[in-house]
Each structure stands twice: as structure tokens, then as C-alpha cells.
Amino acid sequence: MKIICTIYRSARVEGMYLYVDKKEDVSRVPEALLATFGKPQHAMTLLLQPDRKLARADIGKVMDAIQQKGFYLQTPPHEVALNPREDRPS
């Protein structure tokens, strides 16, 4: 299975991306999600196939979500404190 995917960057949240089937575009993305996401900014178009690797997402999960829900939402990575003990009281 292969999917030609359009990837949009969020105008409101740094590091948030929306993956959709190019043919359907954002037609299956819920309005509430689009309101939070902001106006989609085209980042790239990509051919998804099972043997391909993505930098921050599992290709199988992305493809399944696009087929089942019409989209995959990639959220920003959580920032990790360099020294987690700094914030703890002594």
C-alpha cells in the first residue's frame, strides 16, 4: 500500500504537523482540530509506503491513521529538563 501524503505545519503550534491523503486533503479532519491547528501551511508532499522511515513518527501508525480517520496529527516532542532534580525541593 502507498499513500501520497500532504503534510501541513501548524500556524499556531511549533512542531505540530498534520498528515493527510493528498486526494482528500483536510476534508476528513474535524473542524475543532483545524480550529486549534490554525491555517494549515504546506510543508511537503511525500509518498508513504511501509518500508519508508519517518524522523518522528511510525510509518505504520501514520498510514493506518490516514486510512481510518483521514489524518495523522504529529505533536511537538516534550522538552526534557537537562537536570530534572533542579526543580525538586531539597
N, C-alpha and C positions, 0 to 999 in steps of 0.2 A: 504494500500500500504506500502511496505517496500523496502528499498534500502540498499544494502551492500555497504558502502562508504569507500573509501580510502581517508585519509586526509594527505596532504603534507604540510610541513613547508617550507617557503621561505628561500633560502640560502642567499638572499640579503637584505630582509626587515624584521626586527624583528617584530614579532607579526602578520605576514601575513600568512594565511593558504588557501590552495586550496582543496576543497571537490569535489571528482569525484566518479562516479559509478565504483565500483571495476572491473566490466566486461569490461568497455570501457577505463578505466584508463584515460590518458590525451589525447586520440585520438581526442576529440572534443574541446579541449582548443586551442584558437587561438595562432599561433606562436608568435605574438607580445607580448601577455600576458606572455607566457613562457619565452621569452627573458628578460622581466622586472622582472619576478618572480625569475629567476635563476634556477639552477638544483634542482628539487623537492626532498626534503628529507622526507622520510616516517616518519610520526608522529604516526599514528594509523589507524586501520580498525575498523569501527563502524557500527552497524545495526541502520539505521534511520527508525523511524516509528512515526506517528503523535502524539502519546501520550508521546514521549520522550522529555526531556528538554535538551537544549544545553546551555553552560555557556554564550556565547556571540553572539548567533545568534538565529533567529526564525526558528524553525524546519520546519514549513510550507514553508517559503521562500527558505530555503536551498533545500528542496526536489523538489519544483517547478523549481528552477533554474537548478538543476541537470537534471531533466527530459526535460526541454525545451532547455537549452543551452549546457548541458553536463558538467557543472561545477558550483560551487559557490565559489566566492572569498571573504574571510573574511579579512578585512583590520584591521590594528592596531587601537586601540582606540586613540582618540585625547587626548593629555595631557591637563589637565585643570590647569591653574595657581592657586596657592593657594590663592593669593590675586590679583585679576585682576586689581585693581586700582593702583598697584605699577608701571605699565608700562605707565600710563597716565601722560601727563604733567600737572603740577599744574597751 
